[in-house]
Amino acid sequence: MTGDDVKVGIGDIRIYVPRMRIDLEEVASRRVEADPSLEKHFNRALQVTGQRAIRFPAPGEDSATLAAESAHELLSESDAELTAKLRYLVAGTETGVDHSKPLASYVHGMLQRSGLPVPANLATWQVQHACAGGTLGLLSVAGMLKASGRDETGLVIASDISRYTLRSTAEITQGAGAAAILVERDPRLLEMDPGSEGFFSSDVDDFFRPLGSVTAKVKGTYSMECYNESLDAAFADHAERVGRDPAELLEEMDFVVLHTPFRNMPEMAMKKLLASRLGYDEPKAIAWLEERGFYRGVDPIADIGNAYSASLYIFLANLLRDRWEKLGIGIVGKRIMVASYGSGNVMTVTTMTVAKGAPAVIAKWDLEGLMENALPASMEDYERWAEGYGSGYGAGVNPIEALSSFRLASVREDGFREYQHGERAAYRRAESEAPVDLPRSLARVG
């Protein structure tokens, strides 16, 4: 089979978000209590963003462990033959843990030490472009699989922890999460069309994180303008690449999925795109989005926060789950516009098609359990993370008290990070015996 005849795309997706959760109303209330002049700003920020809560790492968790959690779930539920065919292991992140060693390398080691038969004859690397790193990694691996002519697979992991200056309105758009994306030939979940992607890039300062800073710098309103401008331009470029009129192509889309820095951003961006390309007013745009399950896909992010490169795939997984529950086998063949934005900036727009194996893949996902496993955190728990997160946050947490299977065991004197893996069996037993008090004490370890 020639490269042109080979279908490539996504075979499976698995999501992981840390369990610690805090309501943003509590965060805003505490900030306003300390400084009443902030009340108007926080109230407006909550209204504009649509955010309700954030999930944040427990002690011992970082972007590498989040990535490993999602990857382990995907590979442990796959057959050994699929894992043995891995040729590429790529991490897309803007919150890496080393200036030289890629997140993917740490994850590779964690997966092997967990007992999974992950081969050594593969390539590991990291892609960084703000929130678009995961997608750029996905496009790279899909292109290489299409060109190779070999029966191989790739694993792309989007993993991030967003951090902003405390006591600023950007604080409510923090969050964390990871998505493991299996890339394969003859994909079971989503078929891609490498080479048809639309791009737009511009050298802007809407968002950046200077070297040495653990918090990002963001110009909120300007960044939203950059997002909207780049979406329109990249969509037009995609339409030209596939030889279609932009308005007709947009109108034919069955579903749309966009990068979600906060719950309301994709909705605002799509309303503008629908207005400029199809002439839709707001009520007609909302109806168009509702018909395509848009809100069911994006709404869970209001309770997770901004997972940067992973947020697009959290949206995508939730939308596919909802559409499968509604349409059943009728979901096969549906076309999805996927728009990935990375500040600084780049926008990628492409079309994916739901593959015939999608219903069986989606049926295995437990997205409901992912949301229901949240542990309520106190403001003290949250601030311990927000003010203390850095190179060794929670290193050495007692395994019996860990909230995750993979954890940062130590940071050596020379700065090298050492990770370990456990089954969390002891924690699950303890949790069933002490459902109220245990989460609070666990969050304070380290």
N, C-alpha and C positions, 0 to 999 in steps of 0.2 A: 504493500500500500504506500503510495507516494505521500509526501508531506502535505500536498494540497487536499488529499482525500481523507486525511486523518482528522477526526474530531477530538478536540481537547477541551477540558473544562474542569469543573469542580465535582468531585465525587462525594464529598461529605463536608460538613461544618460542625464544629463543636465549640460551645461558648463556655467560658468560665468567668465569673465575677466574684471578688472577695465577699465574705459573708457580713462583715461589719457594715452597719447601715445607720445613718443619722438623718432625721427629718430636717429639712432646710428651714422650716418655720422656727425650729429651736435655735439653729445657728443664727438666723436673722434676729430673733428675739434677744439673744444674748449680746449680739453686737450693738443693737439699738439701746439695750439697757445700759451698756458701758458708755455709749455715745449717742444721745438722742438725735443729734443732727443727721445721723445716717438713716433714720427711719424712712424718709421719702425715697432714698436711693435704693434701699433693699427691697422695699415694697414694689417699686417699679421693676427692679431686676427680676424678681420672682414672677411678676406678671408677664414681662417680655419673654423670658426664657421658657416658662412653663415647667420649670424643674420643681420636683417635690422632695427629693432625697438624693443622697449620694452613697455609693458603696466605696469603702476605702480599705487598704491593706491592714491585716492584723500583724502583730509582731512576727518577724521571720519571713514575711511575704515581700517580694519586689517584682519588677516586671519580668524577670527571668522565671521565677516560680509560677507566676500567673500563666506564662506561656507554656511551661511544662505541664501544668494542670490540664489545660485545654488539649494539648497534644497527646498526653497520656490517655485521656478519656477516648479520644478518637482512635488511637492505635490499639488500645487494649480491647476495643470492640471490633477490630478488624482482624482478618485472618493473617496468619504468620507470613503467607506468601505475599500479600500486599505490602506488609512492612518490609520484607526482604527486598522488594523492588524499589525502595526509596533511593533516589539518586541525588536529590536536592533537599536541603533543609534550610529554610530562609526565615529570618525574623524581620518583620517590619515594625519599627519602633522609633519614637523620638525621645524615649526615656531609657536608653541603654544603661548598663551598669559598669561599663569600662570604655575608656577612650580608644582602645585598640582591639580588644577581644570582643567578637560579636556576641550578641545575646544568643544567637543560634548555636554557638559552640557550647555555651553553658547548658543549654537545653539538651543538646545532643548527649552530653555526659550524663545529665540527670535521667534521661530516658533509658540509657543503657544500664545505669546503676539500678534502675527500678526493675530490671529483669526483662524488658522488652527486647526482642531480637532486632534492634536497629543496627543496620550495617555500618561499618567503618568506611566503606568505599562509597562515600557520598561527599558532596560539596556543601559547606556551611558558610553562610554570609549574612550580613545585615544590611537593610535598606533604610535610609533615613530621608524623609522629606515631610516633616511635620506629620499630619494625620493621614497622608497618602502613602506612607511607606509600605503598608501591607498590600495595597492594591498594586503598587509598582513591582513588588516582589512577585505577586500573583501573575501579572502580565509577563514578567521575565521568564518564570518557570514554565508557563503555558507555551510560550514561544519556543523554548528549548525542547520541550517534550514533542511539540509538533514537528520540529526540524530533525530530531534525532532518529526517528524511525524505529526506535526500540521500545520494548514493553517495560517502561519505567514509570515511576511516580515521583511526585514532589510534595513536600509539606511546607506550607507557608503559614507562619504564625504572626498575627498582629497582636501586639501586647503593649499596653501603656498605662501609666499612672499620671493623671493630670494634676498639676500643682500651680496655684496662683497665690498672690500676696494676700495674707490674712487681713481681715477687716476691710477688704475692698469688695465691691459688688461682684467681681470676677470669682470670688471665693465660692459662690454657689454653683459654679459650673465645673467644679472639680469632679473627679470620679476615677474609676479604674476597671479594667477588664481585659480579657484576651479572647481571641478566636483562632482556632486551628482549622486550616483550610487544606483539604486533600486535593491535589491537582493530578489528573489522570487522563489517559487516552480513553476514548469511548466513555465519557463521564456519565455517571448515574444520576447526578443532581442537576447540574447546569452546564449547557454547552456554550462555549465561548467562540469568538471569531477573531483570533489574533490578527492584528494589522488593521482592523477597522476602527480602532479606538480614536476618539476625538480628543485633542489636547489643547490646553491653553496655559501659558506660563507668563509670569511677570515678576520682576524683582521689586518687591514691595516690603514694607516694614509693618504689616498689619499684626504680625505675631512673630516672636522669636524668643529664644532663651540663650542669653550670653553664656560663654564658657565660664564654668565655676558657679553658675546660679542654679539653684534647685527649683526656682519658680519661673514660669514663663511671663513674658511681657506682652500684653495684648492691647490693641486699640479697638475696642468692641464694635463701635459703629462703623469704623473704616473697614474692619475685617469683614463685616457683613456685606458691605458694598463690594469688596473684592470677591467674595464668594458669589454674589449674584452676577457680577460682570463675567467672571470666568465660567460660570455654568452656562450662560447664554452662548458665549464664544466657543466653548468646547463642544456643546451640543451641535452647533452649526457646523463645526469641523467634522464631527462624527457623521452627520447627515451627508456632507459632501463626500466623505470617504466611502460611504455605502451607496452613493448615487441616488439619494432620495431628497425630496423637498422637506425641509425641517418641520413645517406645520403638519404635513401628512404623516411623517414618521412619529412625531409626538402623539398625534391623535390615535395612532394605532397601538401605542404601548398599552399592554395589559396591566403592568405594575411599574412603579417607580420606587427606587431606593437611593437615598443620598447620605453623604456624611452628615453626622448629627453631633455637633458640638454642644448643643442643648436642644431640648425637645421641640421647640417651635421653629428653629432655623430652617429645616427642610421644607416645612409648610410655607414659610414666608418666601423662600426661594422658588418653590414650585408655583405659587400664585403669580409671581412676577413673570416666570417663564410662560405660563399659560396665558397671561395677559398679553405679553409681547408677541408670542407665536400664534396664538389661536384667538386672541381678542376676548378672552373670558373675563367677566367681572368676578368679584369675590364669591358670591353665592354659587355661580356656575363652576368655579374652580374647586370649591369645597365639595360640591356634589361629585365632580370628576374624580377627586382624590378618594372620597368615601367609597365610591363604586369599586375602586381598585384596592381596597383594604389598607390604604396608606396609613391611616391613624392607628390601626391595630398593630401595625409593624413598628411605628416609631414611639408609641406611648410608653412601652416599658423603659425606655431610656430616661424618662422623667424620674424614675426611681433608681437609676444606676449612676447617672452623671456622664461626663465626657470621658470616654475610654480612648480618645484620640484615634489611632489607626484601627482599633477594634470596633469602633462605634458603628461604622457602615455595616459590618457583618453581624452585629447584634440586631440591627434593624432588619437586615436581609433574612436572617433566620426566623425572626418573629413574624415577618410578613409571609414567608413561605409556609410556616406552620398554620397561620390563620387561613390562608387561601386553600391549603390542602384540606383543612377541616371543613371548609365551605364547599369546595368544588370536587373533592375526592380525586379520582383519576382524571377529571376534567382539567386539572392544573397542567397536565402534560402539554407541551407545545406553546404555553404562554410566554410572552416576551417581556423582559424586564429591562428597563433603563437603569443602569447603575452609574451613579455620579460620585466620584471620590475626590475630595478637596484636601489639599495640603497647603497651609498658610505659607506665605513667603515668595511665590506661591505656584501651585500647579493644580489644574483640574483635569480629570480624566473622565470621559463619558463613553460608555459602551453599551451594547445590547447583549444580554444573555437569554438563552432559551431553556425553559424547563425540560429536562430530559425524561425519557420514559421510565427510568428507575427512580425518579424523585419520590413518588409516594412511599415506597418501601424505606427509603433513607429517612425521610422526614418523620415517619411513624416512630422511629427509635429515639427521637429527641425528647428530652425532659426539660423543656424551657420553663414550665410551670414550677417544677421543683427548684429550679435555679433561683427563681424569684422568692419562693416561699421559704428558702433556707436562710434568709437574712436573720442576723442577730442584732437586736437593738443596742446601740452604743450610746454612752453618755457623752456630754460635751467634753468631759475630761479625757475620755478615751480618744475622741476625735482630735482634740488639741495636742495630745501626746504624739499622735501620728503627724498632724499638720506641722507642728513646730519641731519635731524631732526626726522626721523622715530624712534619711541621708544614706551614707555609704554603708552603715551597719545597723539600720533600724531593726530592733528585735532579734539580732543574731544570737543564736544559742538558746532559743526558746525551748523549754522542756517538751520533748516529743509528745508526751501524754497530754499536754495542754495546747498543742498546735491546732490551728483551725484549717490547715491545709496538709496535703500529702507531701508536697515538696516544700522545703524551707531552707532559709539561709542558716547554715550551722555556725559559721564563723567568718570573720574577715581577718586574715593573717596580718602580722606586723608589716609585711611588705605590700599589703593592700589586696592580695588575691582573695577571691570569694570562694568559699567552700559550701557546697549544698548537700543535703541529705534527703532521703525519701523514706516514708513510713506509710502504713495503711490507715492510720487514724482510728483503728478499732477501739483502742482504749478510750479515745475521746467520745466516740459514739455511745459507748456504755455509760460514761459519766454524764453525758448530755441528757440521756433519758432519765437519769436519776435526779438531776438538778437543772431543770429547764430554765429557771429564772436567774439564779445566782451565778451559774458557771460562765455565761458569755461575758459578764462584766469583769470577772476575775481574769479570764483568759486574755482579754484585750489589754490588760495592764501588765502582762508578763513582759519583761525586758524594758 
